[in-house]
Amino acid sequence: MDPSAFLHAELAAALGRDPTLAVLAAVAGAFLLGGAVKGLLGAGLPLVIVPLLALVIPSPKAIALMGIPIVLSNVWQAADSGRVVYALRRFATLLIALAVTTAVTARLALGLPVATLNAMVAGALLLAVALMTWHPRLDVDARTEPWWGAAVGAVSGLLGGVSSLMGPVLLAYLVALRLPRETFIGSISVIYLVGVLPLMAVMIWLDLLGLPEAILSTLALAPMFAGMAIGKRLRRRVSEPAFRRLLLGFLTTVAILLLMR
């Protein structure tokens, strides 16, 4: 087969539609913007990319394309932080609940109609906006932390299984624990990694993540890492409150567009 014809066929399979220049540009733009947010804030990659991709391709395809980028970015962040063992010990109950709930709910949710999945992604996105806006505070002591962790892991696994957006509750919980910055980044990276691996395993099992998605997901690493470099530079020029307001407005708009789609 002609190489260009092979690539066209693989991209069409990965996107669930004809890979026009406009669609490919939209995919690259979503990964660029998601990378910029992660570079600026240290988190938020799927929170931005999945809803944006779901505006132009089916939601299951959008979730599948996040596989390689989110795994590699969190492996790097977790290893770079040096907090892997710390996170595995402190958040053991959270990690177990997150992995089990994600695997169970993903198996059920990925068989739903695309419109229903779009609505679930939009709902998770609006929850993220609400938590980022109101900054809920939670007092957690050492005695009850394992139980809080299990509850947060279960809720996050439910959100992650149905939408791949497991971050909103996790971020709010870790912020409430008042972790030092490097410990926070290392811990959230380990937690995201543990959560995304069962989701990807279920998608491989259901044939929703195969060679076509792996090829496009790998190609998407370039704009994602470029965006992360841009975001890292923006840290010095854009105040976090100003950026947060822009991000909240942007995410709310995307959620509304998904609900109207």
MODELLER restraints for C-alpha pairs under 7 A, 6 or more apart:
rsr = mdl.restraints
at = mdl.atoms
rsr.add(forms.Gaussian(group=physical.xy_distance, feature=features.Distance(at['CA:10:A'], at['CA:212:A']), mean=4.73, stdev=0.5))
rsr.add(forms.Gaussian(group=physical.xy_distance, feature=features.Distance(at['CA:11:A'], at['CA:19:A']), mean=6.08, stdev=0.5))
rsr.add(forms.Gaussian(group=physical.xy_distance, feature=features.Distance(at['CA:11:A'], at['CA:212:A']), mean=6.21, stdev=0.5))
rsr.add(forms.Gaussian(group=physical.xy_distance, feature=features.Distance(at['CA:11:A'], at['CA:216:A']), mean=6.65, stdev=0.5))
rsr.add(forms.Gaussian(group=physical.xy_distance, feature=features.Distance(at['CA:12:A'], at['CA:18:A']), mean=5.15, stdev=0.5))
rsr.add(forms.Gaussian(group=physical.xy_distance, feature=features.Distance(at['CA:12:A'], at['CA:19:A']), mean=5.40, stdev=0.5))
rsr.add(forms.Gaussian(group=physical.xy_distance, feature=features.Distance(at['CA:13:A'], at['CA:212:A']), mean=6.00, stdev=0.5))
rsr.add(forms.Gaussian(group=physical.xy_distance, feature=features.Distance(at['CA:14:A'], at['CA:61:A']), mean=6.69, stdev=0.5))
rsr.add(forms.Gaussian(group=physical.xy_distance, feature=features.Distance(at['CA:14:A'], at['CA:212:A']), mean=4.86, stdev=0.5))
rsr.add(forms.Gaussian(group=physical.xy_distance, feature=features.Distance(at['CA:14:A'], at['CA:213:A']), mean=4.55, stdev=0.5))
rsr.add(forms.Gaussian(group=physical.xy_distance, feature=features.Distance(at['CA:14:A'], at['CA:216:A']), mean=6.82, stdev=0.5))
rsr.add(forms.Gaussian(group=physical.xy_distance, feature=features.Distance(at['CA:15:A'], at['CA:57:A']), mean=6.07, stdev=0.5))
rsr.add(forms.Gaussian(group=physical.xy_distance, feature=features.Distance(at['CA:15:A'], at['CA:61:A']), mean=6.17, stdev=0.5))
rsr.add(forms.Gaussian(group=physical.xy_distance, feature=features.Distance(at['CA:16:A'], at['CA:57:A']), mean=6.55, stdev=0.5))
rsr.add(forms.Gaussian(group=physical.xy_distance, feature=features.Distance(at['CA:16:A'], at['CA:58:A']), mean=6.75, stdev=0.5))
rsr.add(forms.Gaussian(group=physical.xy_distance, feature=features.Distance(at['CA:16:A'], at['CA:61:A']), mean=6.95, stdev=0.5))
rsr.add(forms.Gaussian(group=physical.xy_distance, feature=features.Distance(at['CA:23:A'], at['CA:56:A']), mean=6.93, stdev=0.5))
rsr.add(forms.Gaussian(group=physical.xy_distance, feature=features.Distance(at['CA:27:A'], at['CA:53:A']), mean=6.31, stdev=0.5))
rsr.add(forms.Gaussian(group=physical.xy_distance, feature=features.Distance(at['CA:28:A'], at['CA:220:A']), mean=6.48, stdev=0.5))
rsr.add(forms.Gaussian(group=physical.xy_distance, feature=features.Distance(at['CA:28:A'], at['CA:223:A']), mean=6.01, stdev=0.5))
rsr.add(forms.Gaussian(group=physical.xy_distance, feature=features.Distance(at['CA:30:A'], at['CA:49:A']), mean=5.26, stdev=0.5))
rsr.add(forms.Gaussian(group=physical.xy_distance, feature=features.Distance(at['CA:30:A'], at['CA:52:A']), mean=6.07, stdev=0.5))
rsr.add(forms.Gaussian(group=physical.xy_distance, feature=features.Distance(at['CA:30:A'], at['CA:53:A']), mean=6.64, stdev=0.5))
rsr.add(forms.Gaussian(group=physical.xy_distance, feature=features.Distance(at['CA:31:A'], at['CA:49:A']), mean=5.96, stdev=0.5))
rsr.add(forms.Gaussian(group=physical.xy_distance, feature=features.Distance(at['CA:31:A'], at['CA:220:A']), mean=6.56, stdev=0.5))
rsr.add(forms.Gaussian(group=physical.xy_distance, feature=features.Distance(at['CA:31:A'], at['CA:223:A']), mean=5.77, stdev=0.5))
rsr.add(forms.Gaussian(group=physical.xy_distance, feature=features.Distance(at['CA:31:A'], at['CA:224:A']), mean=4.79, stdev=0.5))
rsr.add(forms.Gaussian(group=physical.xy_distance, feature=features.Distance(at['CA:32:A'], at['CA:223:A']), mean=4.73, stdev=0.5))
rsr.add(forms.Gaussian(group=physical.xy_distance, feature=features.Distance(at['CA:32:A'], at['CA:224:A']), mean=4.82, stdev=0.5))
rsr.add(forms.Gaussian(group=physical.xy_distance, feature=features.Distance(at['CA:32:A'], at['CA:226:A']), mean=6.53, stdev=0.5))
rsr.add(forms.Gaussian(group=physical.xy_distance, feature=features.Distance(at['CA:32:A'], at['CA:227:A']), mean=4.45, stdev=0.5))
rsr.add(forms.Gaussian(group=physical.xy_distance, feature=features.Distance(at['CA:33:A'], at['CA:227:A']), mean=6.01, stdev=0.5))
rsr.add(forms.Gaussian(group=physical.xy_distance, feature=features.Distance(at['CA:34:A'], at['CA:45:A']), mean=4.88, stdev=0.5))
rsr.add(forms.Gaussian(group=physical.xy_distance, feature=features.Distance(at['CA:34:A'], at['CA:48:A']), mean=5.23, stdev=0.5))
rsr.add(forms.Gaussian(group=physical.xy_distance, feature=features.Distance(at['CA:34:A'], at['CA:49:A']), mean=5.38, stdev=0.5))
rsr.add(forms.Gaussian(group=physical.xy_distance, feature=features.Distance(at['CA:34:A'], at['CA:224:A']), mean=6.79, stdev=0.5))
rsr.add(forms.Gaussian(group=physical.xy_distance, feature=features.Distance(at['CA:34:A'], at['CA:227:A']), mean=6.99, stdev=0.5))
rsr.add(forms.Gaussian(group=physical.xy_distance, feature=features.Distance(at['CA:35:A'], at['CA:45:A']), mean=6.21, stdev=0.5))
rsr.add(forms.Gaussian(group=physical.xy_distance, feature=features.Distance(at['CA:35:A'], at['CA:224:A']), mean=4.53, stdev=0.5))
rsr.add(forms.Gaussian(group=physical.xy_distance, feature=features.Distance(at['CA:35:A'], at['CA:225:A']), mean=6.12, stdev=0.5))
rsr.add(forms.Gaussian(group=physical.xy_distance, feature=features.Distance(at['CA:35:A'], at['CA:227:A']), mean=4.22, stdev=0.5))
rsr.add(forms.Gaussian(group=physical.xy_distance, feature=features.Distance(at['CA:35:A'], at['CA:228:A']), mean=4.35, stdev=0.5))
rsr.add(forms.Gaussian(group=physical.xy_distance, feature=features.Distance(at['CA:36:A'], at['CA:227:A']), mean=4.10, stdev=0.5))
rsr.add(forms.Gaussian(group=physical.xy_distance, feature=features.Distance(at['CA:36:A'], at['CA:228:A']), mean=4.55, stdev=0.5))
rsr.add(forms.Gaussian(group=physical.xy_distance, feature=features.Distance(at['CA:36:A'], at['CA:230:A']), mean=5.71, stdev=0.5))
rsr.add(forms.Gaussian(group=physical.xy_distance, feature=features.Distance(at['CA:36:A'], at['CA:231:A']), mean=4.06, stdev=0.5))
rsr.add(forms.Gaussian(group=physical.xy_distance, feature=features.Distance(at['CA:37:A'], at['CA:44:A']), mean=6.28, stdev=0.5))
rsr.add(forms.Gaussian(group=physical.xy_distance, feature=features.Distance(at['CA:37:A'], at['CA:45:A']), mean=6.80, stdev=0.5))
rsr.add(forms.Gaussian(group=physical.xy_distance, feature=features.Distance(at['CA:37:A'], at['CA:231:A']), mean=6.05, stdev=0.5))
rsr.add(forms.Gaussian(group=physical.xy_distance, feature=features.Distance(at['CA:38:A'], at['CA:44:A']), mean=5.49, stdev=0.5))
rsr.add(forms.Gaussian(group=physical.xy_distance, feature=features.Distance(at['CA:38:A'], at['CA:45:A']), mean=5.55, stdev=0.5))
rsr.add(forms.Gaussian(group=physical.xy_distance, feature=features.Distance(at['CA:38:A'], at['CA:228:A']), mean=6.09, stdev=0.5))
rsr.add(forms.Gaussian(group=physical.xy_distance, feature=features.Distance(at['CA:38:A'], at['CA:231:A']), mean=6.98, stdev=0.5))
rsr.add(forms.Gaussian(group=physical.xy_distance, feature=features.Distance(at['CA:39:A'], at['CA:228:A']), mean=4.05, stdev=0.5))
rsr.add(forms.Gaussian(group=physical.xy_distance, feature=features.Distance(at['CA:39:A'], at['CA:229:A']), mean=6.36, stdev=0.5))
rsr.add(forms.Gaussian(group=physical.xy_distance, feature=features.Distance(at['CA:39:A'], at['CA:231:A']), mean=4.26, stdev=0.5))
rsr.add(forms.Gaussian(group=physical.xy_distance, feature=features.Distance(at['CA:39:A'], at['CA:232:A']), mean=4.77, stdev=0.5))
rsr.add(forms.Gaussian(group=physical.xy_distance, feature=features.Distance(at['CA:40:A'], at['CA:231:A']), mean=4.33, stdev=0.5))
rsr.add(forms.Gaussian(group=physical.xy_distance, feature=features.Distance(at['CA:40:A'], at['CA:232:A']), mean=5.17, stdev=0.5))
rsr.add(forms.Gaussian(group=physical.xy_distance, feature=features.Distance(at['CA:40:A'], at['CA:234:A']), mean=6.54, stdev=0.5))
rsr.add(forms.Gaussian(group=physical.xy_distance, feature=features.Distance(at['CA:40:A'], at['CA:235:A']), mean=5.55, stdev=0.5))
rsr.add(forms.Gaussian(group=physical.xy_distance, feature=features.Distance(at['CA:42:A'], at['CA:185:A']), mean=6.69, stdev=0.5))
rsr.add(forms.Gaussian(group=physical.xy_distance, feature=features.Distance(at['CA:46:A'], at['CA:66:A']), mean=6.97, stdev=0.5))
rsr.add(forms.Gaussian(group=physical.xy_distance, feature=features.Distance(at['CA:46:A'], at['CA:165:A']), mean=6.32, stdev=0.5))
rsr.add(forms.Gaussian(group=physical.xy_distance, feature=features.Distance(at['CA:47:A'], at['CA:165:A']), mean=5.97, stdev=0.5))
rsr.add(forms.Gaussian(group=physical.xy_distance, feature=features.Distance(at['CA:50:A'], at['CA:62:A']), mean=5.51, stdev=0.5))
rsr.add(forms.Gaussian(group=physical.xy_distance, feature=features.Distance(at['CA:50:A'], at['CA:63:A']), mean=6.11, stdev=0.5))
rsr.add(forms.Gaussian(group=physical.xy_distance, feature=features.Distance(at['CA:51:A'], at['CA:121:A']), mean=6.62, stdev=0.5))
rsr.add(forms.Gaussian(group=physical.xy_distance, feature=features.Distance(at['CA:51:A'], at['CA:254:A']), mean=6.67, stdev=0.5))
rsr.add(forms.Gaussian(group=physical.xy_distance, feature=features.Distance(at['CA:52:A'], at['CA:254:A']), mean=6.87, stdev=0.5))
rsr.add(forms.Gaussian(group=physical.xy_distance, feature=features.Distance(at['CA:53:A'], at['CA:62:A']), mean=5.42, stdev=0.5))
rsr.add(forms.Gaussian(group=physical.xy_distance, feature=features.Distance(at['CA:54:A'], at['CA:62:A']), mean=5.78, stdev=0.5))
rsr.add(forms.Gaussian(group=physical.xy_distance, feature=features.Distance(at['CA:54:A'], at['CA:118:A']), mean=6.97, stdev=0.5))
rsr.add(forms.Gaussian(group=physical.xy_distance, feature=features.Distance(at['CA:55:A'], at['CA:258:A']), mean=6.40, stdev=0.5))
rsr.add(forms.Gaussian(group=physical.xy_distance, feature=features.Distance(at['CA:58:A'], at['CA:114:A']), mean=6.23, stdev=0.5))
rsr.add(forms.Gaussian(group=physical.xy_distance, feature=features.Distance(at['CA:59:A'], at['CA:114:A']), mean=6.16, stdev=0.5))
rsr.add(forms.Gaussian(group=physical.xy_distance, feature=features.Distance(at['CA:59:A'], at['CA:117:A']), mean=6.32, stdev=0.5))
rsr.add(forms.Gaussian(group=physical.xy_distance, feature=features.Distance(at['CA:59:A'], at['CA:118:A']), mean=6.15, stdev=0.5))
rsr.add(forms.Gaussian(group=physical.xy_distance, feature=features.Distance(at['CA:60:A'], at['CA:110:A']), mean=6.73, stdev=0.5))
rsr.add(forms.Gaussian(group=physical.xy_distance, feature=features.Distance(at['CA:63:A'], at['CA:164:A']), mean=6.33, stdev=0.5))
rsr.add(forms.Gaussian(group=physical.xy_distance, feature=features.Distance(at['CA:64:A'], at['CA:208:A']), mean=6.79, stdev=0.5))
rsr.add(forms.Gaussian(group=physical.xy_distance, feature=features.Distance(at['CA:64:A'], at['CA:209:A']), mean=5.63, stdev=0.5))
rsr.add(forms.Gaussian(group=physical.xy_distance, feature=features.Distance(at['CA:64:A'], at['CA:213:A']), mean=6.60, stdev=0.5))
rsr.add(forms.Gaussian(group=physical.xy_distance, feature=features.Distance(at['CA:65:A'], at['CA:213:A']), mean=5.82, stdev=0.5))
rsr.add(forms.Gaussian(group=physical.xy_distance, feature=features.Distance(at['CA:65:A'], at['CA:217:A']), mean=4.93, stdev=0.5))
rsr.add(forms.Gaussian(group=physical.xy_distance, feature=features.Distance(at['CA:66:A'], at['CA:217:A']), mean=6.66, stdev=0.5))
rsr.add(forms.Gaussian(group=physical.xy_distance, feature=features.Distance(at['CA:67:A'], at['CA:200:A']), mean=6.34, stdev=0.5))
rsr.add(forms.Gaussian(group=physical.xy_distance, feature=features.Distance(at['CA:67:A'], at['CA:217:A']), mean=6.96, stdev=0.5))
rsr.add(forms.Gaussian(group=physical.xy_distance, feature=features.Distance(at['CA:68:A'], at['CA:217:A']), mean=5.91, stdev=0.5))
rsr.add(forms.Gaussian(group=physical.xy_distance, feature=features.Distance(at['CA:68:A'], at['CA:218:A']), mean=6.45, stdev=0.5))
rsr.add(forms.Gaussian(group=physical.xy_distance, feature=features.Distance(at['CA:69:A'], at['CA:217:A']), mean=6.72, stdev=0.5))
rsr.add(forms.Gaussian(group=physical.xy_distance, feature=features.Distance(at['CA:69:A'], at['CA:221:A']), mean=5.90, stdev=0.5))
rsr.add(forms.Gaussian(group=physical.xy_distance, feature=features.Distance(at['CA:71:A'], at['CA:193:A']), mean=6.11, stdev=0.5))
rsr.add(forms.Gaussian(group=physical.xy_distance, feature=features.Distance(at['CA:74:A'], at['CA:189:A']), mean=4.87, stdev=0.5))
rsr.add(forms.Gaussian(group=physical.xy_distance, feature=features.Distance(at['CA:74:A'], at['CA:190:A']), mean=6.91, stdev=0.5))
rsr.add(forms.Gaussian(group=physical.xy_distance, feature=features.Distance(at['CA:74:A'], at['CA:193:A']), mean=6.09, stdev=0.5))
rsr.add(forms.Gaussian(group=physical.xy_distance, feature=features.Distance(at['CA:77:A'], at['CA:186:A']), mean=6.42, stdev=0.5))
rsr.add(forms.Gaussian(group=physical.xy_distance, feature=features.Distance(at['CA:77:A'], at['CA:189:A']), mean=6.13, stdev=0.5))
rsr.add(forms.Gaussian(group=physical.xy_distance, feature=features.Distance(at['CA:78:A'], at['CA:84:A']), mean=6.14, stdev=0.5))
rsr.add(forms.Gaussian(group=physical.xy_distance, feature=features.Distance(at['CA:78:A'], at['CA:186:A']), mean=4.86, stdev=0.5))
rsr.add(forms.Gaussian(group=physical.xy_distance, feature=features.Distance(at['CA:78:A'], at['CA:189:A']), mean=5.23, stdev=0.5))
rsr.add(forms.Gaussian(group=physical.xy_distance, feature=features.Distance(at['CA:78:A'], at['CA:190:A']), mean=5.73, stdev=0.5))
rsr.add(forms.Gaussian(group=physical.xy_distance, feature=features.Distance(at['CA:81:A'], at['CA:182:A']), mean=6.35, stdev=0.5))
rsr.add(forms.Gaussian(group=physical.xy_distance, feature=features.Distance(at['CA:81:A'], at['CA:186:A']), mean=4.95, stdev=0.5))
rsr.add(forms.Gaussian(group=physical.xy_distance, feature=features.Distance(at['CA:83:A'], at['CA:183:A']), mean=6.39, stdev=0.5))
rsr.add(forms.Gaussian(group=physical.xy_distance, feature=features.Distance(at['CA:83:A'], at['CA:186:A']), mean=5.32, stdev=0.5))
rsr.add(forms.Gaussian(group=physical.xy_distance, feature=features.Distance(at['CA:83:A'], at['CA:187:A']), mean=6.62, stdev=0.5))
rsr.add(forms.Gaussian(group=physical.xy_distance, feature=features.Distance(at['CA:84:A'], at['CA:186:A']), mean=6.76, stdev=0.5))
rsr.add(forms.Gaussian(group=physical.xy_distance, feature=features.Distance(at['CA:84:A'], at['CA:190:A']), mean=6.47, stdev=0.5))
rsr.add(forms.Gaussian(group=physical.xy_distance, feature=features.Distance(at['CA:87:A'], at['CA:187:A']), mean=5.13, stdev=0.5))
rsr.add(forms.Gaussian(group=physical.xy_distance, feature=features.Distance(at['CA:87:A'], at['CA:190:A']), mean=6.77, stdev=0.5))
rsr.add(forms.Gaussian(group=physical.xy_distance, feature=features.Distance(at['CA:91:A'], at['CA:149:A']), mean=6.61, stdev=0.5))
rsr.add(forms.Gaussian(group=physical.xy_distance, feature=features.Distance(at['CA:93:A'], at['CA:146:A']), mean=5.86, stdev=0.5))
rsr.add(forms.Gaussian(group=physical.xy_distance, feature=features.Distance(at['CA:93:A'], at['CA:149:A']), mean=5.92, stdev=0.5))
rsr.add(forms.Gaussian(group=physical.xy_distance, feature=features.Distance(at['CA:93:A'], at['CA:150:A']), mean=5.02, stdev=0.5))
rsr.add(forms.Gaussian(group=physical.xy_distance, feature=features.Distance(at['CA:94:A'], at['CA:149:A']), mean=4.35, stdev=0.5))
rsr.add(forms.Gaussian(group=physical.xy_distance, feature=features.Distance(at['CA:94:A'], at['CA:150:A']), mean=4.40, stdev=0.5))
rsr.add(forms.Gaussian(group=physical.xy_distance, feature=features.Distance(at['CA:94:A'], at['CA:152:A']), mean=6.58, stdev=0.5))
rsr.add(forms.Gaussian(group=physical.xy_distance, feature=features.Distance(at['CA:94:A'], at['CA:153:A']), mean=4.48, stdev=0.5))
rsr.add(forms.Gaussian(group=physical.xy_distance, feature=features.Distance(at['CA:95:A'], at['CA:153:A']), mean=6.35, stdev=0.5))
rsr.add(forms.Gaussian(group=physical.xy_distance, feature=features.Distance(at['CA:95:A'], at['CA:191:A']), mean=6.41, stdev=0.5))
rsr.add(forms.Gaussian(group=physical.xy_distance, feature=features.Distance(at['CA:95:A'], at['CA:194:A']), mean=6.58, stdev=0.5))
rsr.add(forms.Gaussian(group=physical.xy_distance, feature=features.Distance(at['CA:97:A'], at['CA:150:A']), mean=5.55, stdev=0.5))
rsr.add(forms.Gaussian(group=physical.xy_distance, feature=features.Distance(at['CA:97:A'], at['CA:153:A']), mean=4.99, stdev=0.5))
rsr.add(forms.Gaussian(group=physical.xy_distance, feature=features.Distance(at['CA:97:A'], at['CA:154:A']), mean=5.07, stdev=0.5))
rsr.add(forms.Gaussian(group=physical.xy_distance, feature=features.Distance(at['CA:98:A'], at['CA:153:A']), mean=4.20, stdev=0.5))
rsr.add(forms.Gaussian(group=physical.xy_distance, feature=features.Distance(at['CA:98:A'], at['CA:154:A']), mean=5.27, stdev=0.5))
rsr.add(forms.Gaussian(group=physical.xy_distance, feature=features.Distance(at['CA:98:A'], at['CA:156:A']), mean=6.39, stdev=0.5))
rsr.add(forms.Gaussian(group=physical.xy_distance, feature=features.Distance(at['CA:98:A'], at['CA:157:A']), mean=4.56, stdev=0.5))
rsr.add(forms.Gaussian(group=physical.xy_distance, feature=features.Distance(at['CA:98:A'], at['CA:195:A']), mean=5.89, stdev=0.5))
rsr.add(forms.Gaussian(group=physical.xy_distance, feature=features.Distance(at['CA:99:A'], at['CA:157:A']), mean=6.71, stdev=0.5))
rsr.add(forms.Gaussian(group=physical.xy_distance, feature=features.Distance(at['CA:99:A'], at['CA:194:A']), mean=6.32, stdev=0.5))
rsr.add(forms.Gaussian(group=physical.xy_distance, feature=features.Distance(at['CA:99:A'], at['CA:195:A']), mean=5.28, stdev=0.5))
rsr.add(forms.Gaussian(group=physical.xy_distance, feature=features.Distance(at['CA:99:A'], at['CA:198:A']), mean=6.21, stdev=0.5))
rsr.add(forms.Gaussian(group=physical.xy_distance, feature=features.Distance(at['CA:101:A'], at['CA:154:A']), mean=5.72, stdev=0.5))
rsr.add(forms.Gaussian(group=physical.xy_distance, feature=features.Distance(at['CA:101:A'], at['CA:157:A']), mean=4.82, stdev=0.5))
rsr.add(forms.Gaussian(group=physical.xy_distance, feature=features.Distance(at['CA:101:A'], at['CA:158:A']), mean=5.93, stdev=0.5))
rsr.add(forms.Gaussian(group=physical.xy_distance, feature=features.Distance(at['CA:102:A'], at['CA:157:A']), mean=4.22, stdev=0.5))
rsr.add(forms.Gaussian(group=physical.xy_distance, feature=features.Distance(at['CA:102:A'], at['CA:158:A']), mean=5.88, stdev=0.5))
rsr.add(forms.Gaussian(group=physical.xy_distance, feature=features.Distance(at['CA:102:A'], at['CA:160:A']), mean=5.96, stdev=0.5))
rsr.add(forms.Gaussian(group=physical.xy_distance, feature=features.Distance(at['CA:102:A'], at['CA:161:A']), mean=4.50, stdev=0.5))
rsr.add(forms.Gaussian(group=physical.xy_distance, feature=features.Distance(at['CA:102:A'], at['CA:195:A']), mean=6.72, stdev=0.5))
rsr.add(forms.Gaussian(group=physical.xy_distance, feature=features.Distance(at['CA:102:A'], at['CA:198:A']), mean=6.60, stdev=0.5))
rsr.add(forms.Gaussian(group=physical.xy_distance, feature=features.Distance(at['CA:102:A'], at['CA:199:A']), mean=6.21, stdev=0.5))
rsr.add(forms.Gaussian(group=physical.xy_distance, feature=features.Distance(at['CA:103:A'], at['CA:161:A']), mean=6.74, stdev=0.5))
rsr.add(forms.Gaussian(group=physical.xy_distance, feature=features.Distance(at['CA:103:A'], at['CA:198:A']), mean=5.30, stdev=0.5))
rsr.add(forms.Gaussian(group=physical.xy_distance, feature=features.Distance(at['CA:103:A'], at['CA:199:A']), mean=5.85, stdev=0.5))
rsr.add(forms.Gaussian(group=physical.xy_distance, feature=features.Distance(at['CA:103:A'], at['CA:202:A']), mean=6.59, stdev=0.5))
rsr.add(forms.Gaussian(group=physical.xy_distance, feature=features.Distance(at['CA:105:A'], at['CA:158:A']), mean=6.02, stdev=0.5))
rsr.add(forms.Gaussian(group=physical.xy_distance, feature=features.Distance(at['CA:105:A'], at['CA:161:A']), mean=4.88, stdev=0.5))
rsr.add(forms.Gaussian(group=physical.xy_distance, feature=features.Distance(at['CA:105:A'], at['CA:162:A']), mean=6.36, stdev=0.5))
rsr.add(forms.Gaussian(group=physical.xy_distance, feature=features.Distance(at['CA:106:A'], at['CA:161:A']), mean=3.98, stdev=0.5))
rsr.add(forms.Gaussian(group=physical.xy_distance, feature=features.Distance(at['CA:106:A'], at['CA:162:A']), mean=5.69, stdev=0.5))
rsr.add(forms.Gaussian(group=physical.xy_distance, feature=features.Distance(at['CA:106:A'], at['CA:199:A']), mean=6.28, stdev=0.5))
rsr.add(forms.Gaussian(group=physical.xy_distance, feature=features.Distance(at['CA:106:A'], at['CA:202:A']), mean=6.82, stdev=0.5))
rsr.add(forms.Gaussian(group=physical.xy_distance, feature=features.Distance(at['CA:107:A'], at['CA:202:A']), mean=6.30, stdev=0.5))
rsr.add(forms.Gaussian(group=physical.xy_distance, feature=features.Distance(at['CA:109:A'], at['CA:161:A']), mean=6.80, stdev=0.5))
rsr.add(forms.Gaussian(group=physical.xy_distance, feature=features.Distance(at['CA:109:A'], at['CA:162:A']), mean=5.08, stdev=0.5))
rsr.add(forms.Gaussian(group=physical.xy_distance, feature=features.Distance(at['CA:117:A'], at['CA:163:A']), mean=6.92, stdev=0.5))
rsr.add(forms.Gaussian(group=physical.xy_distance, feature=features.Distance(at['CA:118:A'], at['CA:258:A']), mean=6.08, stdev=0.5))
rsr.add(forms.Gaussian(group=physical.xy_distance, feature=features.Distance(at['CA:118:A'], at['CA:259:A']), mean=7.00, stdev=0.5))
rsr.add(forms.Gaussian(group=physical.xy_distance, feature=features.Distance(at['CA:119:A'], at['CA:258:A']), mean=6.81, stdev=0.5))
rsr.add(forms.Gaussian(group=physical.xy_distance, feature=features.Distance(at['CA:119:A'], at['CA:259:A']), mean=5.73, stdev=0.5))
rsr.add(forms.Gaussian(group=physical.xy_distance, feature=features.Distance(at['CA:120:A'], at['CA:162:A']), mean=6.69, stdev=0.5))
rsr.add(forms.Gaussian(group=physical.xy_distance, feature=features.Distance(at['CA:120:A'], at['CA:163:A']), mean=6.11, stdev=0.5))
rsr.add(forms.Gaussian(group=physical.xy_distance, feature=features.Distance(at['CA:121:A'], at['CA:163:A']), mean=4.94, stdev=0.5))
rsr.add(forms.Gaussian(group=physical.xy_distance, feature=features.Distance(at['CA:122:A'], at['CA:255:A']), mean=4.53, stdev=0.5))
rsr.add(forms.Gaussian(group=physical.xy_distance, feature=features.Distance(at['CA:122:A'], at['CA:258:A']), mean=6.05, stdev=0.5))
rsr.add(forms.Gaussian(group=physical.xy_distance, feature=features.Distance(at['CA:122:A'], at['CA:259:A']), mean=6.46, stdev=0.5))
rsr.add(forms.Gaussian(group=physical.xy_distance, feature=features.Distance(at['CA:124:A'], at['CA:159:A']), mean=6.71, stdev=0.5))
rsr.add(forms.Gaussian(group=physical.xy_distance, feature=features.Distance(at['CA:124:A'], at['CA:165:A']), mean=6.54, stdev=0.5))
rsr.add(forms.Gaussian(group=physical.xy_distance, feature=features.Distance(at['CA:125:A'], at['CA:251:A']), mean=6.90, stdev=0.5))
rsr.add(forms.Gaussian(group=physical.xy_distance, feature=features.Distance(at['CA:125:A'], at['CA:255:A']), mean=6.24, stdev=0.5))
rsr.add(forms.Gaussian(group=physical.xy_distance, feature=features.Distance(at['CA:126:A'], at['CA:252:A']), mean=6.46, stdev=0.5))
rsr.add(forms.Gaussian(group=physical.xy_distance, feature=features.Distance(at['CA:126:A'], at['CA:255:A']), mean=6.58, stdev=0.5))
rsr.add(forms.Gaussian(group=physical.xy_distance, feature=features.Distance(at['CA:127:A'], at['CA:168:A']), mean=6.97, stdev=0.5))
rsr.add(forms.Gaussian(group=physical.xy_distance, feature=features.Distance(at['CA:128:A'], at['CA:168:A']), mean=4.73, stdev=0.5))
rsr.add(forms.Gaussian(group=physical.xy_distance, feature=features.Distance(at['CA:129:A'], at['CA:248:A']), mean=5.89, stdev=0.5))
rsr.add(forms.Gaussian(group=physical.xy_distance, feature=features.Distance(at['CA:129:A'], at['CA:252:A']), mean=6.95, stdev=0.5))
rsr.add(forms.Gaussian(group=physical.xy_distance, feature=features.Distance(at['CA:131:A'], at['CA:168:A']), mean=6.90, stdev=0.5))
rsr.add(forms.Gaussian(group=physical.xy_distance, feature=features.Distance(at['CA:131:A'], at['CA:172:A']), mean=6.84, stdev=0.5))
rsr.add(forms.Gaussian(group=physical.xy_distance, feature=features.Distance(at['CA:137:A'], at['CA:176:A']), mean=5.71, stdev=0.5))
rsr.add(forms.Gaussian(group=physical.xy_distance, feature=features.Distance(at['CA:138:A'], at['CA:176:A']), mean=5.34, stdev=0.5))
rsr.add(forms.Gaussian(group=physical.xy_distance, feature=features.Distance(at['CA:139:A'], at['CA:176:A']), mean=6.94, stdev=0.5))
rsr.add(forms.Gaussian(group=physical.xy_distance, feature=features.Distance(at['CA:140:A'], at['CA:177:A']), mean=6.80, stdev=0.5))
rsr.add(forms.Gaussian(group=physical.xy_distance, feature=features.Distance(at['CA:152:A'], at['CA:169:A']), mean=6.76, stdev=0.5))
rsr.add(forms.Gaussian(group=physical.xy_distance, feature=features.Distance(at['CA:152:A'], at['CA:170:A']), mean=6.73, stdev=0.5))
rsr.add(forms.Gaussian(group=physical.xy_distance, feature=features.Distance(at['CA:156:A'], at['CA:166:A']), mean=4.77, stdev=0.5))
rsr.add(forms.Gaussian(group=physical.xy_distance, feature=features.Distance(at['CA:156:A'], at['CA:169:A']), mean=6.08, stdev=0.5))
rsr.add(forms.Gaussian(group=physical.xy_distance, feature=features.Distance(at['CA:156:A'], at['CA:170:A']), mean=6.55, stdev=0.5))
rsr.add(forms.Gaussian(group=physical.xy_distance, feature=features.Distance(at['CA:157:A'], at['CA:166:A']), mean=6.26, stdev=0.5))
rsr.add(forms.Gaussian(group=physical.xy_distance, feature=features.Distance(at['CA:159:A'], at['CA:165:A']), mean=5.95, stdev=0.5))
rsr.add(forms.Gaussian(group=physical.xy_distance, feature=features.Distance(at['CA:159:A'], at['CA:166:A']), mean=5.21, stdev=0.5))
rsr.add(forms.Gaussian(group=physical.xy_distance, feature=features.Distance(at['CA:160:A'], at['CA:166:A']), mean=4.11, stdev=0.5))
rsr.add(forms.Gaussian(group=physical.xy_distance, feature=features.Distance(at['CA:161:A'], at['CA:199:A']), mean=6.57, stdev=0.5))
rsr.add(forms.Gaussian(group=physical.xy_distance, feature=features.Distance(at['CA:174:A'], at['CA:184:A']), mean=6.95, stdev=0.5))
rsr.add(forms.Gaussian(group=physical.xy_distance, feature=features.Distance(at['CA:203:A'], at['CA:209:A']), mean=5.32, stdev=0.5))
rsr.add(forms.Gaussian(group=physical.xy_distance, feature=features.Distance(at['CA:204:A'], at['CA:210:A']), mean=6.41, stdev=0.5))
